Amino acid sequence: MRRLATALASPALLAGLAFSAPAAAQDGVVLSDRVAALTAGLFCAPPEGTRQPAPDTMAGWVHVPDAPVQMVAEGRVAPAVLGQGFGVRFALDTDAPVMTRYTVTHPPMPPTGITAQSWDGLVRPGMTDTVFFQFDIPEELQPGPWSFSASADGQELFHVDFTVRPPAELPGLADLCRGGALLSLSRPDPAARG
């Protein structure tokens, strides 16, 4: 994993998820009343942008794309395919900027066995943030349970579980992206901040 980021329209759409807060907890999804909306899905990243230091990640930095990140399918099941990403796009109900702490948990990755990576972000009022992980190197292709969470002011904003599966089990989703940037912080549009 070289990039973490703050920042799926396919006929093989598995199960689209769009949540609005305040929302009741659904199996594998927990939202605080501070989350105005959240959509889980698969992403294709644009070419590299800038890097933000992130010492609590395997790479030591996160990627901040210069261009919008495209959600190509909605759902919480992702194929383990190089160049493809998955995560959430969300908005907070806030009148002031919110410093966030993002964490992705995953099966152990060689060579260190790391199972959690975290980095900081900022969500501005009226803007959308995208947080996702994109597979960049073979060591990251770890099938099993993954999750994304965000916290602010010592409180969890959301927690979303994903399942990563071998690409042969998800043939309709395995070819959605061609290359791209790894785990990234995204600024999807002028009104979005990641």
N, C-alpha and C positions, 0 to 999 in steps of 0.2 A: 504494500500500500504506500504509495508515494504522496497521495493527496487526500485530504479530508476536506469536506466542504461545508460551509454554512451558506448558505445560500438556500401515460401509457394508452395510446389510441389504437388498439389492435383488435382485429376480429377475434383473436383468441383471448379476449379479455376474460380473466378468471372471475373475480368478484370485485367490482368497484366499491370503494369506500369513500364516502364524503361525510364528515361529521361537522355539526355545528354545536357550539357550546352556548349555554350550559347543556352538556349532554351526559346522559347516563353512561356508566362504564359498559363497554361491550367487551366480549371475550377478546383479550389481547390488546385492548385500547383503553387507556385511561386519560381523561382530559380534565383539567381544572376549569373553573369558571372564568379564568382569564383568557382562555382560548376561544376566539370568535369563530374559527373555522379550521378544519384540517382535512387534507386529502392524502392518502397513502398511495404510492405507485412506483412505477419504473421510470427511469430517467435516462436520457442520452445527453451527455455534456458537450458543450462547445469546446473549441481549442483552448489551450492554456491562456490564463490571464495573469494574475499576480499570485504571490504566495503570502500567507499570513503565518507568523510563527505560532506553533502549537506544540509546546514541549511534552504534553501528555498524550502524544500520538506516536505511533511506530516510526513515522517519517520525520517527526519534529516540526511539521508545518501542515497547513491546509491550503487547498487551492481555492482561489476566488476568480471564477470565470469572468471574462470581459463581456460576454454575450449571454443572453437568456438561456436557461437550461430547460430543455423540452421534456415534459412529462408525456411519455408515449403509451402508457397504460395505467389504469388504476388497479390496485389490489395489494395484498400483503404476502404474495408468493413470488419469489424471484429466481430466475435461473442463474447458476454459477457460470457466467460467461464473461470473459475478458472484454472490457470496453462498455459493459452495461452497468447501470447503477439503479439503486432503489432507496427510497426514503419517504419523506413527507414534505408537503407544502402547507404552511399554516399562517394564520394571522392572529394577532393578540388584540384583545379589547383593552386599549391603553391610550392615555392622553400624553404620555411622556415616553422617551426612549427607555428600553428595558435591556439591561445587560443580561445575557443568557449564557448558560453553560450547557453544551451539548455533549452527550455521551452515546457512543455506539458500543454495544456488547455483541460478542460473536464467539464461535468455537475457537479454540486455540490456533494461532497462526505460527507456522515455522518462520524463522528459526528460534524465536524467543518464547513462544507459547502465549503471547499476549492475548488477553480476552476482553479488554475494554480500552477504549481510546476516547479522550475528551478534549474539547477546545472551547474557546469563548467566542461569543458573537454579540451583536447589537440589533435589536428589532425596534424600528421607529414606528411612531403612531401612523395608522392608516396604510401600512406597508405589509407585504407578504414576505415570508422568509422560506427558503428551501434548504433543507438539510438532507444530505444523501451520501451514500457510500457507493463508489464505482470501483469495480474490480479492475485492477491495473496489472497485477503480477500473479503468476500461478499460485503463490503461497496464500493469496487472499481467497481463493476459490474453495471456501469451507462450507459444505452443506450443513444444514442444521438450523437451530434457533438463533436468530439475531434480534436486536431491539434498538430503537432510537428513543432517547429521552431528552428533555430540555428542562432546565430549572432556572429560577430567578428568585433572588432575595431569599434563598434557602428553601423555596417551595417548588415542588415538581409542577411543571406546566403541562407536560404530556409524557406518556410512555406508550409506545406502539411496538408490538411484536411482529416480526416477519419470519418466514421460513424460506431458506435458500435450498434449492433442490438441484440435482444434476440436470444439465440441459436436455438430455434425452427424455426426461420426464415432463418437460415443458416445451415441446417443439414449436408451438405457436408463439412463444415469447422469446425464444433463444436468439432470434435473428433481428431483434428490434433496433439494435444499435450497431454501428460499425466504428470501432475505435472510440476515442473520447478521453476525457480527463477523469481522473480517479475520484477519490472522496473529495467533495468540493463545497465551498461556500458559494452561494449563487445569488446573483442579483438579476432575477428573471425579467424585469422590465423596469422602466423608470419609476414606477410606483412601488416596486418591490425592493426589498433590502435583505440580503442574506448574510 
